[in-house]
Structures are given as structure tokens and as C-alpha cells.
Amino acid sequence: MKRFILFSLALLLIVSGCAPNYNTDEEVVQETEDEEEQRYIIPTNKLEEDTYRTILPYVPGVARGLIVNKVRNRYDIDEVEQGLIRQAKDVFDTEEYFFQEGQYLTEDLLKDYLSRQLTEEKLREELAANEDADPEDIQVGLNPPLNEKKYKKADKEKKKEMQEDSPQILSYIHEQNYLQRVNEDQMQLGGIAVALVLKSEYAFQTDIGEPTLYTEIDEAELLKFGKETAEKVINRLRDREELADIPILVALYKENEASGITPGNYLTKAVVDPNGRTIGEWENINEKYVLFPSGEAERNHYDQYEAFTAFERDVGEFFPNYIGVIGTGYFNGGNLHDLSIDITIEFNGKQEVVGFTQHVYRLVQEHFPNHYDVEVNVMSPERQESVVYRKADKEEPEVYIYQ
């Protein structure tokens, strides 16, 4: 853990007042899928008001790590998880539910789901070879089919056309579990949230060793495929006896392109009631991440763009050896909710870090109104040096300088 100097230019902050106190933690029992009892500890304190408590010891997800291999943009990987938690708060109250990583969609199961569907011809062949088989047990893939026989015989241009006509849209399915107390010392599954992670850009090769090609996926096509696929996922979850009467939140997430330096965003969500197998009304999610500075920021969020560019200009006024200033704004309902800024600069000593951080502190107050969160991370090429953070509606930022 990094050690840091903690101070505010207007107020001394007491660290111990923010630290959770586990002296009055509770012990509960959860019955696992194989009907064994597992004992857990519930921390009684929260780090923040509107967050889920997590039972201890921490239980990793059964598909842990697979997302890293399936989702190409590292910013998307974080947002898929954290954004789904944000959407879950509207369904599973943070006072009543406890967070746990997904325990039902295993790595092997997800790999099957993320594969391509069989073509009708291939499915008939498989059923003919296995007369007693259930078609649903054979047709496990969820991505659009590709006729392998035709593909192998096709020339390079035809293969490119076939890939573009049938892109693999589904990258990943992310699962979260929300636990609920049934009495003073017992806990059980109370809800599930699943996110279908969908590509905005499909990367493919016509053959091994050939250059990687890219094709954009229209958002209307993405949404149509995502909603149809979500119905299939819900039905597969419902086929499991232990999940038959559990409310399910399902959401569709649109990835950013692989080279993007901001995450994509959630597009829509729906709640399926206990025992339900169909999705009723989808609710649009009006949120997105915007890069600062960028053409999009200048076109669509000019006031915030102007504030950022003025901040960037003043950063270099007294410290011309800075390397770069990049910001990411999170917009919800059309309004800026928080702005995260990274500044990289070459320092020649600790006092220069202190002086620069004081300069940034003043600029945050000068350029950014206090109706959204602002976080400025000051970094050297080797490591993070300090952070200046101001919560919405607060007048004074908080400052941390790492040693």
C-alpha cells in the first residue's frame, strides 16, 4: 500500500474518521448451490452511503479472469462491472442487498455461449447423428452463425463479405449476484444482474496470418441482436431450478473500439420478475463517457470543454515541462456527473510535486463549478505523485501527496 502525506490547504483531514470499523461485524450462514452451509462475515460499515457491502471472505466469480480475454479495451473491462453495479442500485437496494461476484455462469459455459450458433444445415447434421439429443443442448452458441463449408471454399474477398455480414457481436456476459438476509443469521440469493457486452467494432481475419480487418456494427443492429439474445440468456438461467424465482436485471453494454481511451456505455436495461421468462419493457440508459479535449466534447459539451481547455492552459503557465493533460467526463441524463483528469509531468524533487499540487488545487477551484465531482491525478512517468479531489457541492478540494 502506498504511504501518503494527507493535507488540505484549508482544512486538516482526519484519516481515521473515514476508515471502516469492523468491531461489530456480523456472522451469517449462506446455503451454497450444493446445499452446503458456508459461514460469512458481514462488515457493518460502508465506505460510502450508496454502496453495497461485500461479504467476507470474498468469493471470486466462477468465470473470473475470462473477461480480460474477451473484452479488448481495458477501460471497458472496469466499466462493465462498475456500470452494472450502478444500474443494479435502482433494482436491489444497497441497504438490503449484499454484493457477490457471479456464481452461476462458469467459464466453460460462457465459452460455449460466446461461440457461433450452428447453421440450420449443421444443426440437422448434429441431430441426425444424435437422435435422442435436445436441439437446445446442441445449439448453445449465441453469436450469429457462419457457414463453415462455404467459408472454407470462398476466396479472400468472399470471406471478408461473409464475416462482415455475420459479425460476432457478443463479447462477454457479465454476471453479478445480490444476496439478501432471510433472518438474523441466514442469507440467500436475492437477485441476479447480467450484462451482455456487445461489440461496436468487429475485428476479424479472413485466414490465419492475414491482416486484421475491422467493420463497424450499427447501433440499431447491435440493439436488435442484444435484445433477442437477452431473451435466450434469461430462459437459460430460468432453466436452472435454483434461479427460477429470482428477479433478474439484464442490461446491454456497447463497447468502445479497442484503441479508445474512454469506456463505452450501457444502452438499455430491463427487469424480469421472479419466474418470468420474457422481457417486457426496456428502459433506455442515457449515460456516456466523453474524452477531453476532443471534437465530441467541443461540439456537444462546449461549456465543459471551455473550462477544461482553460484549466489545461493554466496548468502549463507555471510548469511548462508537463507532458499531457487528459480528462474523461461521465455524463448521466445529459449532465456532467464527474470529471477525472490525468496530468503527467516530469518532476525534479518532492517540493516541486508539492508546489505543482498547490497550483492544481487553485485551478480546480477557479475553473470547475462544484456541481460535479472533480478528480485530478498528478503523475510522473514512473508513478502517481498526488491527487486533488473535490466532491460535488463541496467548496474545498481534498489533497493527497504520496511519499
N, C-alpha and C positions, 0 to 999 in steps of 0.2 A: 504494500500500500504506500502511496506517495505521502510524504510528510509535507505540510504546507504552513506558511505564515498566514494567519487569518486576521483581517482587519477591515474596517470600514472607514472611509475618510470622514464620516460624520458620526459614526456610532460603533462601539466595540461589540462584536457579536460573541455570544457565549455558546460554544460548540456543544457542550453537554446538554443544553436545553433542547437541542434538535435530535439528539440520539435516542433511539427507541429503548424502552426499558422492558426487559424480559423477565422481571422478577415475579410477575403474576401470570405467566403463560399457563395455558390450559392443556390438558392431555385428553385426546379423543380417540375413538376407535372407528376405523373405516373398514367395511367388508369389501374385499377385493373381488375381481371377476371370478376367481376360482374358489370363492366363498371362505377364504382365509381372512382372519382378522389382522389388521395392521394398526399399530398404535402410532399416533402423530401428535406433534406439539403445535398448538395454535398461538402465534405471537399475539398478545393483546393490544399492542400498539401499532399504529400505522406511521409510515414515513410522511405521508401527506393525507389530507382528508379524503380525497376522492380516488383512493387506490384500493386494489384488492390485497388482502392478506394472503400469504402463501404458507401452507402447512409445512412443518419440518419433521423429519428430514426431507429435503427437496427430492421430488420424484421426477427424474428426466422423462421426456416423451419417448414413446416406443419407436418413433421414427427419427429420433434426434440425430442431427447432422445431415440428413438427406437433402434438406432444403439448400444447403451450400452447393451441392452438385447439380441441382435442378434449376435454381434461380440465378441468373448470370450477373445481376447488378447487386453489389453488396449493400447499397442503400435500400433496395427493395427488401432484402432479407430482414432487416430490422423493422421496416415499416409494416410488412405483412403481419408480424407478431404484435407490435405495439399498436398498430392501427386497429387490429381485430379486438384487442383489449378495449380500446376506446369505444368501438361500436357496441361491445358487449355490455358496457355500463348502462346503456339505455334499456337493456333487457334483464340483466342479472345485477341486482342492487349490490353495490360494494359493501354495504352494511350486513347483508345476509349471506353472500356467497364468498367462496374462497377459491383462489386460482390454483389450477394444476395443469401441467402440460398434458397433451393428448395421450391417452392410454388405449385407444381402440384401432386407429389406422396405423398398422405396423409398416415397417419399411418394405417388406416383401409385398404386402397388399397394395401399398401406394405405387410401387414399381409396376405392378400389374395394371392398376387403374390408369397410370400415365402413358401406357403403351397405346398403340393404334388399335382401333376396332378392326375386327376381321371383315373383309368384304363379304357380300352375300354368297358369292361363289365359294370362298374359303370356309365360311361357316357351314355351308351344306356339306362340304367335304369332311369337315370335322365331325359333324353329326352322323354322317353315314358310317364313319369309322368307329363311332361310339354311340350306338343306337339307344342306349339307356341314359345318355347324358342329358342334362337340362341345358338348353341353349344359353341361359343366363350364367351357367357355370363355365361356359366356354367363351362367351362374348364378354370378357372382363375389361378390355381396353376402353377408354373413354375418348381418346383423341380420334380425329377423322381418319377413315381408312385410306390405304394406298394399295392399289393392285400391284402386288409384287411381281407377278408373272409379266405383266405388261411393262412394268418399270425396268426389269432386267433386260428386256429386248429393245427398249427405247434408246434413241440417240440422246446426246447430251442436251440438246435444245428441248426435246420432248420431256426428258426427265425434269428439267427446270420448270417447264409448264405444269407438270403433274404435281410437283412439290408446292408450287405457288397456288394451285387450285385446291390443295388439300393440306394446309399448314397444320402442324402440331401446335395447337393453341394453348392447351392446358399444360402448365409448367409444374404445378405442385398443388396439393391440397393440404392446407394447414389446419390442424385440429387443436382446440383448447377445451379443457374440462372445467366446469364450475361446480364446486362442492357445496353442500348445504347441510346444516345441522338438523338432525331429526329429534334430538333431545340433548340433555346436558353433556352426555359423553359419547354420542354416536354421530357419525357423519356419512352422507351418501351423495352420489352423483345427482346434481340438481339441474344441470343444463350443459349443453354442448354448443360450441361455436366452431364453424368450419369456414375457411376462406378458400375459394377457388382462385388460384393465381394464374392469370391469363396473359399471354404474350401480346405486346403491341407491335413487335417486330419478330419475324420468324427467320432464324439463321439455319442454313442447310448446305450440304454438299451434294452434288449430283452423284458423285462416287468418292470413295476413299482416296485421299491425296489431291482431290480437286479443290480449287479455291472456295472459300466460304461465301455464299451468296445471301442476300437479305431481301425480304419482302415485308412491307408494312401490312398490318392487319387492320382493316377498317373497324372503327369502334362499334358500329351497328352490327357487323358480323360477329365481333367479339362478344357483345352482349347477348345476341341471339343464341350463340353456342353456349355461353356461360349459363344462361337460364335453363336451357334444355338439359345441360349436364348436371346442374344442381339438383334437378328433379331425380335423376338417376342416383346421385350420391345419397340423397335423403332416403330413397327407397332401400338402398343397400344398408344404410345404418338402421333403418326400421326392421330389417330382416333379422337383426340380432335381438334376441329376446330381452336382454338387459337394457336395450336402448329404445324399446318400443314406446314407452310412455314418458320419454324425456323431451322437454322443449329444446328445439334446435334453432340456433341463429345461423343463417347462411349468408355469406357476403361475396361479392365478386370484386377482385382486385386486378387492376390493369398495371402491368409492369412498365417501367421506363425502359428505354433502349439500353443495351448493355454498357455503352460508353457514357451514359448520363451521370451527372454528379449530384442529382437530386433523386428521391424516390418517385415511384408512380403514385397511384392513389386508388382508394376504394370508390367504386362507381354506384353500387346499389346493394341493398340488403333486404332480407325477409325473415320472418319468424314462423316456424312451423310448430303448431301446438302439439302437446302430448298425443300420441297415437296417430297424428296426421301424417299423410303420405304425399300430399300435394302442396305446392307453394301457391298461396293466394296472391296478395298484392305485394309488389316490390316497391321499396322506398328508395328514391334517389338519394345519394350522398353527395353533398356539394362541398367537397374539400379538395385541395390540391397543394402541391409544393412548387414554389417559384424560385428560380435562381436569380440572385442579384450580384452584379449587374447583368442584364440580359435584355434582348429585344422584347421578349414577352413581358418582363417587368415594366419596361418603359411604355409599351403600348397599353397594357391593361391595368397597371397599378402605378400610375405616374407619380402620385404624391409620395408613396413609399420609395419609389425609385429615386426621386429627387433627394429625399432625406438620406438615403444610402450613399449616393454619389457625393453629397456634401460631406458626409462622415468620412468616406474614403479619401477625399481630397485633403481634409484636415488631418487625417492620420499621417500622411506624408509631409505635412507642412514643417514639423519639427523633427521628424525621424525619416529622412529620405531613404534610408537603407532598408525599408520594408520590402518584402518580396511580393506579397499579394494580399488582397482583401476579397474574400468571397462570402456571400451570405445566402442563406436558404430561408425563405419565408413560408410558414404554414398558414394557409387561408382556409377558413371554415365559414360557410354561408356568405362568401364574398368578402369577409372581413379578415384582416391580418390578425392572427391569434398569437403567434410568436415568431421571432426573428433570431436566427442563430448565425453568428459571424465568426469566421476564422481569419486571423491575421498571422502571417508568417513573417518574421523579421530576424535579422542577424544581430545578436547582442554581443557586447564586449565585456560585460560584467553584470553582477546581480543588481547593482544600483541603477544600471540602465534599464533593467527589467522593471524595477520599482517606478522609475521616472516615467517610462512609457505607459505603464498600467495606470498611473495617475492621470496621464494625458487622455487615455481611452475613457476613464471614468468620467471626466469632464465632458467629453464628446458625446457619450451616451445620453447624458442629461440635456445637452444642448440640441441634439439633432432628432431624438426619438421621443415622441409623446408616450405617456405612461399608460396607454390603454391596451398595450400588448406586451408580452414578455420579450425581453432582450437578453441574449447571452453572447458575450464576446470572448472567444478563446484565443489567447495570445500564445503563439508557439515560435520556438526557434526551429531550425532544420532538424535538430536532434530530438526535441521533446516539447511537451506543453509547459509553459512558464507561468501562466496566470490565467484567471478567468474573472470577468466582470459580469455580474448577473443582476438584472432588475426584474422583479415580478410586476405584473400589471397592477396598476393602482398604487404602487409604491413610489415614493419620491426619491429615495436614496438607493443606489445600487449596492450590492454586496461584492466584496473583493477577496479573492484567494490568490496568494502567490506561493507557488510550490518551491520547496528547497531541494 
